[in-house]
Every structure is written in structure tokens, then in C-alpha cells.
Amino acid sequence: MKPTDQAATEVLRKYLIRCHGNVAKDFPEVAEMDPINAADFLLHLRDTGRIQIELYNKTPTSIGCRITEVGSR
């Protein structure tokens, strides 16, 4: 993994941990998990191609997260 990819993954992981409550609303499968375990699980699902995780600007000072399941092949 490139250093920039590692940095981006770490930023995403920190966001998923910090905003666990909001993430769990969009992806209820992680609602009962510890935030750290939930973040690692979501990153695993992303890395194995099962979900896509997108961060986007909700407002000029707020970031949102969109998690979508990837369709079956």
C-alpha cells in the first residue's frame, strides 16, 4: 500500500471510530459493535469489495459518510 493510501485509510478509520453512532445508522450491522472493531470490520468489507465507503462534504465545515453495499457478481 502506498504511503498516501495508508494515510487516507487511517483518516477514514479515525472518522469511522469517532462517528460510530452516525455510521451505525447507515450500516446497522455494526451498531452493537465496539467503535474500533466496527471501523476495522467496515475497512475489511471495503478491502474485500463488499462495500464502498465515501466521505463527502455535507457543509463547508462538516464531513459525511456514505456506505453502500456492492451488488453480487
LINSUL-V727949 format. One record per pair of residues at least 12 apart in sequence whose ideal C-beta (glycine too) atoms are under 10 Angstrom apart, sorted by the first residue. I is the first residue (numbers start at 1). J is the second residue. Records with the same first field share a line. If there is no record, write none. Layout:
BEGIN
I=J + J
END
This chain:
BEGIN
1=47
8=55
9=43 + 46 + 47
11=55 + 63
12=39 + 42 + 43 + 46 + 53 + 54 + 55 + 65
13=36 + 39 + 40 + 42 + 43
14=39
15=39 + 53 + 55 + 63 + 64 + 65
16=30 + 35 + 36 + 38 + 39 + 40 + 41 + 42 + 43 + 53 + 55 + 65 + 67
17=34 + 35 + 36 + 37 + 38 + 39 + 40
18=35 + 39
19=35 + 39 + 63 + 64 + 65
20=33 + 34 + 35 + 36 + 37 + 38 + 39 + 42
21=35
22=64 + 65
23=35 + 38 + 39 + 42 + 53 + 65 + 67
24=38
26=64 + 65 + 66 + 67 + 68
27=41 + 42 + 45 + 51 + 53 + 65 + 67 + 68 + 69
29=41 + 42 + 45 + 51 + 67
30=42 + 45 + 67
42=65 + 67
45=67 + 69 + 70
46=67 + 70
48=70
49=70 + 73
50=69 + 70 + 72
51=67 + 68 + 69 + 70
52=66 + 67 + 68 + 69 + 70
53=65 + 66 + 67 + 68
54=66 + 67 + 68
END
